[in-house]
Amino acid sequence: MGQNRSELLDQAILRLVDLPRGEQDRIAIEILADLCSEEEWAVVAASEPYQTWLAAQPGEEPERNHASLSAPIV
């Protein structure tokens, strides 16, 4: 079973690296929000890479671009 997961993860990574950088970041944020505990998410949300990404987002509603996430998506 572990090998299947590893192969699926490899496939996902191969697809991600072919996406534009902004799309990679958006998907990475969604993945992190799903995987992180509330405490871990607070660290991610306070990080320079996340803040840089957030500042570069167009003026959409925060709920649509995850800008207001203060806890993982459940």
PDB file of N, CA, C and O in Angstrom:
ATOM      1  N   MET A   1       0.826  -1.195   0.000  1.00  0.00           N
ATOM      2  CA  MET A   1       0.000   0.000   0.000  1.00  0.00           C
ATOM      3  C   MET A   1       0.866   1.254   0.000  1.00  0.00           C
ATOM      4  O   MET A   1       0.565   2.215  -0.708  1.00  0.00           O
ATOM      5  N   GLY A   2       1.945   1.252   0.791  1.00  0.00           N
ATOM      6  CA  GLY A   2       2.829   2.399   0.855  1.00  0.00           C
ATOM      7  C   GLY A   2       3.424   2.756  -0.489  1.00  0.00           C
ATOM      8  O   GLY A   2       3.558   3.934  -0.822  1.00  0.00           O
ATOM      9  N   GLN A   3       3.781   1.752  -1.258  1.00  0.00           N
ATOM     10  CA  GLN A   3       4.353   1.988  -2.580  1.00  0.00           C
ATOM     11  C   GLN A   3       3.338   2.663  -3.499  1.00  0.00           C
ATOM     12  O   GLN A   3       3.708   3.548  -4.271  1.00  0.00           O
ATOM     13  N   ASN A   4       2.068   2.268  -3.433  1.00  0.00           N
ATOM     14  CA  ASN A   4       1.034   2.907  -4.244  1.00  0.00           C
ATOM     15  C   ASN A   4       0.915   4.377  -3.907  1.00  0.00           C
ATOM     16  O   ASN A   4       0.808   5.215  -4.803  1.00  0.00           O
ATOM     17  N   ARG A   5       0.932   4.696  -2.639  1.00  0.00           N
ATOM     18  CA  ARG A   5       0.847   6.096  -2.223  1.00  0.00           C
ATOM     19  C   ARG A   5       2.043   6.873  -2.741  1.00  0.00           C
ATOM     20  O   ARG A   5       1.899   8.007  -3.197  1.00  0.00           O
ATOM     21  N   SER A   6       3.207   6.279  -2.675  1.00  0.00           N
ATOM     22  CA  SER A   6       4.411   6.955  -3.138  1.00  0.00           C
ATOM     23  C   SER A   6       4.325   7.232  -4.642  1.00  0.00           C
ATOM     24  O   SER A   6       4.693   8.314  -5.099  1.00  0.00           O
ATOM     25  N   GLU A   7       3.845   6.268  -5.392  1.00  0.00           N
ATOM     26  CA  GLU A   7       3.694   6.461  -6.838  1.00  0.00           C
ATOM     27  C   GLU A   7       2.662   7.538  -7.134  1.00  0.00           C
ATOM     28  O   GLU A   7       2.857   8.340  -8.047  1.00  0.00           O
ATOM     29  N   LEU A   8       1.572   7.573  -6.382  1.00  0.00           N
ATOM     30  CA  LEU A   8       0.564   8.611  -6.578  1.00  0.00           C
ATOM     31  C   LEU A   8       1.115   9.985  -6.224  1.00  0.00           C
ATOM     32  O   LEU A   8       0.848  10.967  -6.917  1.00  0.00           O
ATOM     33  N   LEU A   9       1.873  10.049  -5.159  1.00  0.00           N
ATOM     34  CA  LEU A   9       2.493  11.310  -4.785  1.00  0.00           C
ATOM     35  C   LEU A   9       3.464  11.767  -5.867  1.00  0.00           C
ATOM     36  O   LEU A   9       3.504  12.951  -6.204  1.00  0.00           O
ATOM     37  N   ASP A  10       4.247  10.838  -6.416  1.00  0.00           N
ATOM     38  CA  ASP A  10       5.156  11.177  -7.508  1.00  0.00           C
ATOM     39  C   ASP A  10       4.389  11.736  -8.704  1.00  0.00           C
ATOM     40  O   ASP A  10       4.823  12.711  -9.317  1.00  0.00           O
ATOM     41  N   GLN A  11       3.265  11.132  -9.035  1.00  0.00           N
ATOM     42  CA  GLN A  11       2.452  11.622 -10.151  1.00  0.00           C
ATOM     43  C   GLN A  11       1.930  13.026  -9.867  1.00  0.00           C
ATOM     44  O   GLN A  11       1.934  13.884 -10.749  1.00  0.00           O
ATOM     45  N   ALA A  12       1.483  13.257  -8.642  1.00  0.00           N
ATOM     46  CA  ALA A  12       0.970  14.581  -8.278  1.00  0.00           C
ATOM     47  C   ALA A  12       2.067  15.633  -8.381  1.00  0.00           C
ATOM     48  O   ALA A  12       1.836  16.730  -8.888  1.00  0.00           O
ATOM     49  N   ILE A  13       3.245  15.299  -7.905  1.00  0.00           N
ATOM     50  CA  ILE A  13       4.370  16.242  -7.964  1.00  0.00           C
ATOM     51  C   ILE A  13       4.730  16.554  -9.407  1.00  0.00           C
ATOM     52  O   ILE A  13       4.980  17.711  -9.747  1.00  0.00           O
ATOM     53  N   LEU A  14       4.760  15.542 -10.254  1.00  0.00           N
ATOM     54  CA  LEU A  14       5.061  15.769 -11.665  1.00  0.00           C
ATOM     55  C   LEU A  14       4.057  16.716 -12.307  1.00  0.00           C
ATOM     56  O   LEU A  14       4.430  17.547 -13.135  1.00  0.00           O
ATOM     57  N   ARG A  15       2.797  16.597 -11.934  1.00  0.00           N
ATOM     58  CA  ARG A  15       1.774  17.501 -12.475  1.00  0.00           C
ATOM     59  C   ARG A  15       1.921  18.905 -11.912  1.00  0.00           C
ATOM     60  O   ARG A  15       1.751  19.894 -12.624  1.00  0.00           O
ATOM     61  N   LEU A  16       2.237  18.980 -10.633  1.00  0.00           N
ATOM     62  CA  LEU A  16       2.377  20.291  -9.994  1.00  0.00           C
ATOM     63  C   LEU A  16       3.519  21.101 -10.597  1.00  0.00           C
ATOM     64  O   LEU A  16       3.370  22.303 -10.817  1.00  0.00           O
ATOM     65  N   VAL A  17       4.648  20.467 -10.865  1.00  0.00           N
ATOM     66  CA  VAL A  17       5.792  21.216 -11.376  1.00  0.00           C
ATOM     67  C   VAL A  17       5.552  21.767 -12.778  1.00  0.00           C
ATOM     68  O   VAL A  17       6.252  22.680 -13.216  1.00  0.00           O
ATOM     69  N   ASP A  18       4.573  21.220 -13.478  1.00  0.00           N
ATOM     70  CA  ASP A  18       4.247  21.727 -14.804  1.00  0.00           C
ATOM     71  C   ASP A  18       3.274  22.903 -14.775  1.00  0.00           C
ATOM     72  O   ASP A  18       3.051  23.547 -15.800  1.00  0.00           O
ATOM     73  N   LEU A  19       2.702  23.182 -13.624  1.00  0.00           N
ATOM     74  CA  LEU A  19       1.761  24.287 -13.495  1.00  0.00           C
ATOM     75  C   LEU A  19       2.495  25.608 -13.340  1.00  0.00           C
ATOM     76  O   LEU A  19       3.654  25.631 -12.924  1.00  0.00           O
ATOM     77  N   PRO A  20       1.830  26.711 -13.672  1.00  0.00           N
ATOM     78  CA  PRO A  20       2.439  28.026 -13.417  1.00  0.00           C
ATOM     79  C   PRO A  20       2.690  28.195 -11.916  1.00  0.00           C
ATOM     80  O   PRO A  20       1.980  27.619 -11.092  1.00  0.00           O
ATOM     81  N   ARG A  21       3.692  28.978 -11.579  1.00  0.00           N
ATOM     82  CA  ARG A  21       4.110  29.147 -10.194  1.00  0.00           C
ATOM     83  C   ARG A  21       2.967  29.591  -9.276  1.00  0.00           C
ATOM     84  O   ARG A  21       2.838  29.081  -8.163  1.00  0.00           O
ATOM     85  N   GLY A  22       2.155  30.515  -9.722  1.00  0.00           N
ATOM     86  CA  GLY A  22       1.037  30.982  -8.908  1.00  0.00           C
ATOM     87  C   GLY A  22       0.040  29.878  -8.605  1.00  0.00           C
ATOM     88  O   GLY A  22      -0.506  29.809  -7.504  1.00  0.00           O
ATOM     89  N   GLU A  23      -0.194  29.025  -9.574  1.00  0.00           N
ATOM     90  CA  GLU A  23      -1.094  27.884  -9.376  1.00  0.00           C
ATOM     91  C   GLU A  23      -0.467  26.868  -8.427  1.00  0.00           C
ATOM     92  O   GLU A  23      -1.160  26.277  -7.599  1.00  0.00           O
ATOM     93  N   GLN A  24       0.839  26.666  -8.546  1.00  0.00           N
ATOM     94  CA  GLN A  24       1.542  25.779  -7.616  1.00  0.00           C
ATOM     95  C   GLN A  24       1.361  26.282  -6.183  1.00  0.00           C
ATOM     96  O   GLN A  24       1.071  25.501  -5.277  1.00  0.00           O
ATOM     97  N   ASP A  25       1.533  27.581  -5.987  1.00  0.00           N
ATOM     98  CA  ASP A  25       1.401  28.161  -4.648  1.00  0.00           C
ATOM     99  C   ASP A  25      -0.018  27.991  -4.109  1.00  0.00           C
ATOM    100  O   ASP A  25      -0.209  27.639  -2.945  1.00  0.00           O
ATOM    101  N   ARG A  26      -1.010  28.242  -4.961  1.00  0.00           N
ATOM    102  CA  ARG A  26      -2.404  28.122  -4.525  1.00  0.00           C
ATOM    103  C   ARG A  26      -2.703  26.701  -4.067  1.00  0.00           C
ATOM    104  O   ARG A  26      -3.319  26.496  -3.021  1.00  0.00           O
ATOM    105  N   ILE A  27      -2.268  25.726  -4.847  1.00  0.00           N
ATOM    106  CA  ILE A  27      -2.508  24.329  -4.504  1.00  0.00           C
ATOM    107  C   ILE A  27      -1.723  23.943  -3.253  1.00  0.00           C
ATOM    108  O   ILE A  27      -2.235  23.225  -2.394  1.00  0.00           O
ATOM    109  N   ALA A  28      -0.491  24.415  -3.151  1.00  0.00           N
ATOM    110  CA  ALA A  28       0.317  24.126  -1.959  1.00  0.00           C
ATOM    111  C   ALA A  28      -0.364  24.668  -0.702  1.00  0.00           C
ATOM    112  O   ALA A  28      -0.368  24.005   0.335  1.00  0.00           O
ATOM    113  N   ILE A  29      -0.931  25.851  -0.788  1.00  0.00           N
ATOM    114  CA  ILE A  29      -1.631  26.432   0.361  1.00  0.00           C
ATOM    115  C   ILE A  29      -2.835  25.586   0.733  1.00  0.00           C
ATOM    116  O   ILE A  29      -3.089  25.355   1.915  1.00  0.00           O
ATOM    117  N   GLU A  30      -3.577  25.121  -0.261  1.00  0.00           N
ATOM    118  CA  GLU A  30      -4.727  24.263   0.027  1.00  0.00           C
ATOM    119  C   GLU A  30      -4.283  22.960   0.697  1.00  0.00           C
ATOM    120  O   GLU A  30      -4.915  22.499   1.648  1.00  0.00           O
ATOM    121  N   ILE A  31      -3.200  22.375   0.197  1.00  0.00           N
ATOM    122  CA  ILE A  31      -2.692  21.134   0.791  1.00  0.00           C
ATOM    123  C   ILE A  31      -2.246  21.377   2.222  1.00  0.00           C
ATOM    124  O   ILE A  31      -2.608  20.623   3.125  1.00  0.00           O
ATOM    125  N   LEU A  32      -1.458  22.431   2.433  1.00  0.00           N
ATOM    126  CA  LEU A  32      -0.991  22.744   3.781  1.00  0.00           C
ATOM    127  C   LEU A  32      -2.153  23.014   4.730  1.00  0.00           C
ATOM    128  O   LEU A  32      -2.126  22.582   5.882  1.00  0.00           O
ATOM    129  N   ALA A  33      -3.161  23.719   4.260  1.00  0.00           N
ATOM    130  CA  ALA A  33      -4.317  24.015   5.106  1.00  0.00           C
ATOM    131  C   ALA A  33      -5.025  22.731   5.525  1.00  0.00           C
ATOM    132  O   ALA A  33      -5.539  22.629   6.639  1.00  0.00           O
ATOM    133  N   ASP A  34      -5.046  21.767   4.635  1.00  0.00           N
ATOM    134  CA  ASP A  34      -5.669  20.478   4.958  1.00  0.00           C
ATOM    135  C   ASP A  34      -4.824  19.641   5.916  1.00  0.00           C
ATOM    136  O   ASP A  34      -5.363  18.911   6.748  1.00  0.00           O
ATOM    137  N   LEU A  35      -3.511  19.746   5.799  1.00  0.00           N
ATOM    138  CA  LEU A  35      -2.621  18.879   6.566  1.00  0.00           C
ATOM    139  C   LEU A  35      -2.175  19.456   7.909  1.00  0.00           C
ATOM    140  O   LEU A  35      -1.885  18.707   8.842  1.00  0.00           O
ATOM    141  N   CYS A  36      -2.121  20.757   8.007  1.00  0.00           N
ATOM    142  CA  CYS A  36      -1.554  21.395   9.206  1.00  0.00           C
ATOM    143  C   CYS A  36      -2.544  21.431  10.364  1.00  0.00           C
ATOM    144  O   CYS A  36      -3.755  21.559  10.187  1.00  0.00           O
ATOM    145  N   SER A  37      -1.969  21.311  11.555  1.00  0.00           N
ATOM    146  CA  SER A  37      -2.759  21.567  12.757  1.00  0.00           C
ATOM    147  C   SER A  37      -2.981  23.080  12.834  1.00  0.00           C
ATOM    148  O   SER A  37      -2.377  23.838  12.074  1.00  0.00           O
ATOM    149  N   GLU A  38      -3.827  23.507  13.730  1.00  0.00           N
ATOM    150  CA  GLU A  38      -4.097  24.934  13.878  1.00  0.00           C
ATOM    151  C   GLU A  38      -2.810  25.696  14.210  1.00  0.00           C
ATOM    152  O   GLU A  38      -2.577  26.786  13.687  1.00  0.00           O
ATOM    153  N   GLU A  39      -1.987  25.124  15.072  1.00  0.00           N
ATOM    154  CA  GLU A  39      -0.735  25.769  15.453  1.00  0.00           C
ATOM    155  C   GLU A  39       0.238  25.842  14.273  1.00  0.00           C
ATOM    156  O   GLU A  39       0.886  26.865  14.052  1.00  0.00           O
ATOM    157  N   GLU A  40       0.328  24.739  13.518  1.00  0.00           N
ATOM    158  CA  GLU A  40       1.210  24.731  12.352  1.00  0.00           C
ATOM    159  C   GLU A  40       0.733  25.729  11.312  1.00  0.00           C
ATOM    160  O   GLU A  40       1.543  26.414  10.687  1.00  0.00           O
ATOM    161  N   TRP A  41      -0.598  25.815  11.121  1.00  0.00           N
ATOM    162  CA  TRP A  41      -1.130  26.750  10.130  1.00  0.00           C
ATOM    163  C   TRP A  41      -0.816  28.186  10.515  1.00  0.00           C
ATOM    164  O   TRP A  41      -0.546  29.011   9.642  1.00  0.00           O
ATOM    165  N   ALA A  42      -0.846  28.500  11.800  1.00  0.00           N
ATOM    166  CA  ALA A  42      -0.511  29.854  12.260  1.00  0.00           C
ATOM    167  C   ALA A  42       0.918  30.206  11.842  1.00  0.00           C
ATOM    168  O   ALA A  42       1.190  31.342  11.453  1.00  0.00           O
ATOM    169  N   VAL A  43       1.827  29.238  11.922  1.00  0.00           N
ATOM    170  CA  VAL A  43       3.218  29.463  11.513  1.00  0.00           C
ATOM    171  C   VAL A  43       3.285  29.660   9.997  1.00  0.00           C
ATOM    172  O   VAL A  43       3.981  30.556   9.520  1.00  0.00           O
ATOM    173  N   VAL A  44       2.568  28.830   9.241  1.00  0.00           N
ATOM    174  CA  VAL A  44       2.556  28.962   7.783  1.00  0.00           C
ATOM    175  C   VAL A  44       1.987  30.326   7.392  1.00  0.00           C
ATOM    176  O   VAL A  44       2.568  31.024   6.561  1.00  0.00           O
ATOM    177  N   ALA A  45       0.860  30.706   7.983  1.00  0.00           N
ATOM    178  CA  ALA A  45       0.203  31.969   7.636  1.00  0.00           C
ATOM    179  C   ALA A  45       1.060  33.179   7.990  1.00  0.00           C
ATOM    180  O   ALA A  45       0.937  34.229   7.359  1.00  0.00           O
ATOM    181  N   ALA A  46       1.918  33.044   8.980  1.00  0.00           N
ATOM    182  CA  ALA A  46       2.791  34.149   9.381  1.00  0.00           C
ATOM    183  C   ALA A  46       4.105  34.167   8.600  1.00  0.00           C
ATOM    184  O   ALA A  46       4.885  35.112   8.723  1.00  0.00           O
ATOM    185  N   SER A  47       4.354  33.135   7.800  1.00  0.00           N
ATOM    186  CA  SER A  47       5.637  33.016   7.105  1.00  0.00           C
ATOM    187  C   SER A  47       5.773  34.053   5.993  1.00  0.00           C
ATOM    188  O   SER A  47       4.787  34.529   5.430  1.00  0.00           O
ATOM    189  N   GLU A  48       7.022  34.384   5.701  1.00  0.00           N
ATOM    190  CA  GLU A  48       7.298  35.341   4.628  1.00  0.00           C
ATOM    191  C   GLU A  48       6.786  34.859   3.264  1.00  0.00           C
ATOM    192  O   GLU A  48       6.194  35.649   2.530  1.00  0.00           O
ATOM    193  N   PRO A  49       6.999  33.568   2.898  1.00  0.00           N
ATOM    194  CA  PRO A  49       6.472  33.126   1.596  1.00  0.00           C
ATOM    195  C   PRO A  49       4.948  33.277   1.485  1.00  0.00           C
ATOM    196  O   PRO A  49       4.439  33.701   0.447  1.00  0.00           O
ATOM    197  N   TYR A  50       4.228  32.931   2.550  1.00  0.00           N
ATOM    198  CA  TYR A  50       2.772  33.061   2.503  1.00  0.00           C
ATOM    199  C   TYR A  50       2.372  34.527   2.423  1.00  0.00           C
ATOM    200  O   TYR A  50       1.483  34.882   1.649  1.00  0.00           O
ATOM    201  N   GLN A  51       3.008  35.375   3.202  1.00  0.00           N
ATOM    202  CA  GLN A  51       2.682  36.802   3.187  1.00  0.00           C
ATOM    203  C   GLN A  51       3.004  37.428   1.835  1.00  0.00           C
ATOM    204  O   GLN A  51       2.266  38.294   1.364  1.00  0.00           O
ATOM    205  N   THR A  52       4.099  37.001   1.203  1.00  0.00           N
ATOM    206  CA  THR A  52       4.449  37.480  -0.133  1.00  0.00           C
ATOM    207  C   THR A  52       3.399  37.046  -1.140  1.00  0.00           C
ATOM    208  O   THR A  52       2.970  37.840  -1.978  1.00  0.00           O
ATOM    209  N   TRP A  53       2.985  35.788  -1.062  1.00  0.00           N
ATOM    210  CA  TRP A  53       1.947  35.285  -1.967  1.00  0.00           C
ATOM    211  C   TRP A  53       0.652  36.058  -1.744  1.00  0.00           C
ATOM    212  O   TRP A  53      -0.006  36.466  -2.702  1.00  0.00           O
ATOM    213  N   LEU A  54       0.295  36.256  -0.498  1.00  0.00           N
ATOM    214  CA  LEU A  54      -0.939  36.951  -0.146  1.00  0.00           C
ATOM    215  C   LEU A  54      -0.946  38.367  -0.701  1.00  0.00           C
ATOM    216  O   LEU A  54      -1.953  38.814  -1.249  1.00  0.00           O
ATOM    217  N   ALA A  55       0.165  39.071  -0.565  1.00  0.00           N
ATOM    218  CA  ALA A  55       0.259  40.447  -1.050  1.00  0.00           C
ATOM    219  C   ALA A  55       0.141  40.522  -2.570  1.00  0.00           C
ATOM    220  O   ALA A  55      -0.293  41.541  -3.107  1.00  0.00           O
ATOM    221  N   ALA A  56       0.524  39.452  -3.266  1.00  0.00           N
ATOM    222  CA  ALA A  56       0.484  39.442  -4.729  1.00  0.00           C
ATOM    223  C   ALA A  56      -0.879  39.069  -5.290  1.00  0.00           C
ATOM    224  O   ALA A  56      -1.085  39.138  -6.502  1.00  0.00           O
ATOM    225  N   GLN A  57      -1.813  38.676  -4.430  1.00  0.00           N
ATOM    226  CA  GLN A  57      -3.120  38.245  -4.908  1.00  0.00           C
ATOM    227  C   GLN A  57      -3.965  39.438  -5.334  1.00  0.00           C
ATOM    228  O   GLN A  57      -3.924  40.496  -4.706  1.00  0.00           O
ATOM    229  N   PRO A  58      -4.738  39.259  -6.416  1.00  0.00           N
ATOM    230  CA  PRO A  58      -5.635  40.336  -6.850  1.00  0.00           C
ATOM    231  C   PRO A  58      -6.681  40.616  -5.777  1.00  0.00           C
ATOM    232  O   PRO A  58      -6.845  39.824  -4.849  1.00  0.00           O
ATOM    233  N   GLY A  59      -7.371  41.708  -5.894  1.00  0.00           N
ATOM    234  CA  GLY A  59      -8.340  42.126  -4.897  1.00  0.00           C
ATOM    235  C   GLY A  59      -9.609  41.309  -4.864  1.00  0.00           C
ATOM    236  O   GLY A  59     -10.706  41.864  -4.933  1.00  0.00           O
ATOM    237  N   GLU A  60      -9.480  39.998  -4.760  1.00  0.00           N
ATOM    238  CA  GLU A  60     -10.649  39.116  -4.648  1.00  0.00           C
ATOM    239  C   GLU A  60     -11.120  39.079  -3.204  1.00  0.00           C
ATOM    240  O   GLU A  60     -10.440  39.546  -2.290  1.00  0.00           O
ATOM    241  N   GLU A  61     -12.307  38.509  -3.027  1.00  0.00           N
ATOM    242  CA  GLU A  61     -12.796  38.285  -1.681  1.00  0.00           C
ATOM    243  C   GLU A  61     -11.871  37.304  -0.989  1.00  0.00           C
ATOM    244  O   GLU A  61     -11.479  36.308  -1.596  1.00  0.00           O
ATOM    245  N   PRO A  62     -11.503  37.557   0.283  1.00  0.00           N
ATOM    246  CA  PRO A  62     -10.561  36.675   0.980  1.00  0.00           C
ATOM    247  C   PRO A  62     -10.989  35.218   1.020  1.00  0.00           C
ATOM    248  O   PRO A  62     -10.134  34.335   0.948  1.00  0.00           O
ATOM    249  N   GLU A  63     -12.273  34.936   1.133  1.00  0.00           N
ATOM    250  CA  GLU A  63     -12.726  33.550   1.207  1.00  0.00           C
ATOM    251  C   GLU A  63     -12.406  32.790  -0.071  1.00  0.00           C
ATOM    252  O   GLU A  63     -12.230  31.572  -0.041  1.00  0.00           O
ATOM    253  N   ARG A  64     -12.329  33.488  -1.179  1.00  0.00           N
ATOM    254  CA  ARG A  64     -12.099  32.823  -2.452  1.00  0.00           C
ATOM    255  C   ARG A  64     -10.635  32.521  -2.692  1.00  0.00           C
ATOM    256  O   ARG A  64     -10.317  31.586  -3.428  1.00  0.00           O
ATOM    257  N   ASN A  65      -9.721  33.295  -2.086  1.00  0.00           N
ATOM    258  CA  ASN A  65      -8.311  33.041  -2.338  1.00  0.00           C
ATOM    259  C   ASN A  65      -7.559  32.578  -1.098  1.00  0.00           C
ATOM    260  O   ASN A  65      -6.328  32.616  -1.073  1.00  0.00           O
ATOM    261  N   HIS A  66      -8.275  32.144  -0.075  1.00  0.00           N
ATOM    262  CA  HIS A  66      -7.714  31.616   1.159  1.00  0.00           C
ATOM    263  C   HIS A  66      -6.931  32.653   1.950  1.00  0.00           C
ATOM    264  O   HIS A  66      -6.190  32.299   2.867  1.00  0.00           O
ATOM    265  N   ALA A  67      -7.086  33.924   1.609  1.00  0.00           N
ATOM    266  CA  ALA A  67      -6.310  34.953   2.296  1.00  0.00           C
ATOM    267  C   ALA A  67      -6.693  35.098   3.757  1.00  0.00           C
ATOM    268  O   ALA A  67      -5.882  35.545   4.569  1.00  0.00           O
ATOM    269  N   SER A  68      -7.904  34.730   4.098  1.00  0.00           N
ATOM    270  CA  SER A  68      -8.334  34.918   5.482  1.00  0.00           C
ATOM    271  C   SER A  68      -8.201  33.672   6.323  1.00  0.00           C
ATOM    272  O   SER A  68      -8.672  33.631   7.460  1.00  0.00           O
ATOM    273  N   LEU A  69      -7.561  32.653   5.774  1.00  0.00           N
ATOM    274  CA  LEU A  69      -7.424  31.403   6.537  1.00  0.00           C
ATOM    275  C   LEU A  69      -6.581  31.627   7.771  1.00  0.00           C
ATOM    276  O   LEU A  69      -5.424  32.040   7.684  1.00  0.00           O
ATOM    277  N   SER A  70      -7.158  31.357   8.902  1.00  0.00           N
ATOM    278  CA  SER A  70      -6.378  31.437  10.121  1.00  0.00           C
ATOM    279  C   SER A  70      -6.299  30.059  10.779  1.00  0.00           C
ATOM    280  O   SER A  70      -5.632  29.879  11.798  1.00  0.00           O
ATOM    281  N   ALA A  71      -6.984  29.104  10.183  1.00  0.00           N
ATOM    282  CA  ALA A  71      -6.964  27.725  10.670  1.00  0.00           C
ATOM    283  C   ALA A  71      -7.102  26.808   9.481  1.00  0.00           C
ATOM    284  O   ALA A  71      -7.584  27.229   8.430  1.00  0.00           O
ATOM    285  N   PRO A  72      -6.695  25.578   9.618  1.00  0.00           N
ATOM    286  CA  PRO A  72      -6.806  24.644   8.498  1.00  0.00           C
ATOM    287  C   PRO A  72      -8.242  24.465   8.042  1.00  0.00           C
ATOM    288  O   PRO A  72      -9.181  24.562   8.831  1.00  0.00           O
ATOM    289  N   ILE A  73      -8.392  24.202   6.755  1.00  0.00           N
ATOM    290  CA  ILE A  73      -9.690  23.857   6.198  1.00  0.00           C
ATOM    291  C   ILE A  73     -10.052  22.468   6.712  1.00  0.00           C
ATOM    292  O   ILE A  73      -9.225  21.557   6.688  1.00  0.00           O
ATOM    293  N   VAL A  74     -11.257  22.315   7.164  1.00  0.00           N
ATOM    294  CA  VAL A  74     -11.662  21.009   7.686  1.00  0.00           C
ATOM    295  C   VAL A  74     -12.652  20.364   6.754  1.00  0.00           C
ATOM    296  O   VAL A  74     -13.115  19.255   7.017  1.00  0.00           O
TER     297      VAL A  74
END
